[in-house]
Amino acid sequence: MGNKLNISTRITLADGNSMPLFGLGVWAASPGKETYDATLYALKTGYRHIDTAEMYGNEKDVGNAIADSGIGRDEIFVTTKLWNSCLGHNHALESFDLSLKKMNLEYIDLYLIHWPEGESQIETWKALEIIKKRGKCKSIGVSNFAPKHLKEILYKASEKPVVNQIEISPFLQQKTISSFCRKEKIHLTGYCPLARGERLDNPILIQIARETNKNPAQIMIRWAIQNGNTVIPKSSRFKRIEENSNIFNFSLNKEQMKVLNALEEGLRFCPDPLKI
Ligand SMILES: NC(=O)c1ccc[n+]([C@@H]2O[C@H](COP(=O)([O-])OP(=O)(O)OC[C@H]3O[C@@H](n4cnc5c(N)ncnc54)[C@H](OP(=O)(O)O)[C@@H]3O)[C@@H](O)[C@H]2O)c1
């Protein structure tokens, strides 16, 4: 991938819809002013993809910021997720309607099952298929699914998930899940792309940042994009929101990618899907 990418570049998903490769995550942004301001600032900066979830408690603020941004709805890609306490067919339908209402939107771009809780996901997934058929959601997918969870859906459902959102950074590359998803044409979104700020002092990151005149966070985000994944770094600080998006005017060379690929150390902030 060259320098032709920009902040709103979209990738075509297996269902024919498209999704911006870059977006803002809002987990742990407090409901109210913090989420509203961060989302609005990101949209003004050029972000066209916001990743929220029912569990974050801030869908309403994301919706308000979208409405106040003045940007056309079709230019903005919104992801939200179904929480673990609302799994099952009817619960999922109800929870989706609530999310839509809270966000005051006519549709969601991507709706995900947040975690594969329990023995089977198929009844929940069928609800997502209905939501998509009703046109209330353009694409449906999953999050934190390992191959065994995905296989159940691939074998039993009529629609396949087009996205799997999992934790990915140079320090946790999730090769087993990634290669399965690539084979099945399930696009990956990587969360915790900055390893929550815990490795920004890594000497290799610092060295590559020096070579490219960027900072370590920008190197981690660019690494994700050059791997072909969608990436959703979170920040509530305006300066960082801007900085994190300033990654489209340079690229990492093959050697730098190779060195970053060697940083794997199993550093994980969320549960391992392979163990669920
Ligand atoms: N599907 C799932 O189960 C799941 C799980 C976790 C996360 N997610 C999604 O993925 C998004 C990103 O993951 P994350 O928020 O957990 O972690 P992250 O993006 O790796 O890191 C966010 C942390 O890094 C800080 N930060 C941001 N930019 C920085 C910079 N340029 N320099 C230094 N520090 C910086 C932020 O603080 P400030 O805000 O103070 O800048 C925040 O504390 C979430 O917001 C959420 O939307 C999904």
The ligand as a Tripos MOL2 file, in Angstrom:
@<TRIPOS>MOLECULE
LIG
   48    52     1     0     0
SMALL
NO_CHARGES

@<TRIPOS>ATOM
      1 N1        -14.4800   -4.7950   20.3900 N.am      1 LIG1
      2 C1        -13.9100   -4.7500   21.5770 C.2       1 LIG1
      3 O1        -14.0710   -5.6410   22.4160 O.2       1 LIG1
      4 C2        -13.0540   -3.5690   21.9120 C.ar      1 LIG1
      5 C3        -12.2220   -3.5990   23.0480 C.ar      1 LIG1
      6 C4        -11.4200   -2.4900   23.3060 C.ar      1 LIG1
      7 C5        -11.4680   -1.3940   22.4610 C.ar      1 LIG1
      8 N2        -12.3120   -1.3650   21.3770 N.ar      1 LIG1
      9 C6        -12.3940   -0.1880   20.4690 C.3       1 LIG1
     10 O2        -11.1040    0.1700   20.0150 O.3       1 LIG1
     11 C7        -10.8230    1.5200   20.3810 C.3       1 LIG1
     12 C8         -9.3350    1.6910   20.6330 C.3       1 LIG1
     13 O3         -8.8770    0.8550   21.6750 O.3       1 LIG1
     14 P1         -8.5240    1.3880   23.1440 P.3       1 LIG1
     15 O4         -9.2180    2.6740   23.3610 O.co2     1 LIG1
     16 O5         -8.7980    0.3110   24.0860 O.co2     1 LIG1
     17 O6         -6.9380    1.5670   23.1210 O.3       1 LIG1
     18 P2         -5.8920    2.3960   22.2270 P.3       1 LIG1
     19 O7         -6.5560    3.1190   21.1120 O.co2     1 LIG1
     20 O8         -4.7810    1.4620   21.9380 O.co2     1 LIG1
     21 O9         -5.3190    3.4440   23.2920 O.3       1 LIG1
     22 C9         -6.0740    4.4690   23.8310 C.3       1 LIG1
     23 C10        -5.2450    5.1180   24.9390 C.3       1 LIG1
     24 O10        -4.0670    5.7170   24.3920 O.3       1 LIG1
     25 C11        -4.0510    7.1190   24.6800 C.3       1 LIG1
     26 N3         -3.5670    7.7840   23.4480 N.ar      1 LIG1
     27 C12        -4.2570    8.0260   22.3130 C.ar      1 LIG1
     28 N4         -3.4920    8.6270   21.3930 N.ar      1 LIG1
     29 C13        -2.2750    8.7920   21.9580 C.ar      1 LIG1
     30 C14        -1.0640    9.3710   21.5080 C.ar      1 LIG1
     31 N5         -0.9590    9.9050   20.2800 N.pl3     1 LIG1
     32 N6         -0.0080    9.3840   22.3620 N.ar      1 LIG1
     33 C15        -0.1140    8.8600   23.6150 C.ar      1 LIG1
     34 N7         -1.2310    8.2850   24.0920 N.ar      1 LIG1
     35 C16        -2.3250    8.2470   23.2700 C.ar      1 LIG1
     36 C17        -5.4720    7.4930   25.0450 C.3       1 LIG1
     37 O11        -5.5200    8.5180   26.0180 O.3       1 LIG1
     38 P3         -6.2620    9.9360   25.7590 P.3       1 LIG1
     39 O12        -7.6910    9.6740   25.4290 O.co2     1 LIG1
     40 O13        -6.0660   10.6250   27.0640 O.co2     1 LIG1
     41 O14        -5.4950   10.5820   24.6350 O.co2     1 LIG1
     42 C18        -6.0000    6.1870   25.6550 C.3       1 LIG1
     43 O15        -5.6240    6.1280   27.0210 O.3       1 LIG1
     44 C19       -11.7160    1.7400   21.6050 C.3       1 LIG1
     45 O16       -11.8830    3.1060   21.9070 O.3       1 LIG1
     46 C20       -12.9740    1.0400   21.1730 C.3       1 LIG1
     47 O17       -13.7100    1.8370   20.2670 O.3       1 LIG1
     48 C21       -13.0900   -2.4440   21.0920 C.ar      1 LIG1
@<TRIPOS>BOND
     1     1     2 1
     2     2     3 2
     3     2     4 1
     4     4     5 ar
     5     4    48 ar
     6     5     6 ar
     7     6     7 ar
     8     7     8 ar
     9     8     9 1
    10     8    48 ar
    11     9    10 1
    12     9    46 1
    13    10    11 1
    14    11    12 1
    15    11    44 1
    16    12    13 1
    17    13    14 1
    18    14    15 2
    19    14    16 1
    20    14    17 1
    21    17    18 1
    22    18    19 2
    23    18    20 1
    24    18    21 1
    25    21    22 1
    26    22    23 1
    27    23    24 1
    28    23    42 1
    29    24    25 1
    30    25    26 1
    31    25    36 1
    32    26    27 ar
    33    26    35 ar
    34    27    28 ar
    35    28    29 ar
    36    29    30 ar
    37    29    35 ar
    38    30    31 1
    39    30    32 ar
    40    32    33 ar
    41    33    34 ar
    42    34    35 ar
    43    36    37 1
    44    36    42 1
    45    37    38 1
    46    38    39 2
    47    38    40 1
    48    38    41 1
    49    42    43 1
    50    44    45 1
    51    44    46 1
    52    46    47 1
@<TRIPOS>SUBSTRUCTURE
     1 LIG1         1 GROUP 0 **** ****
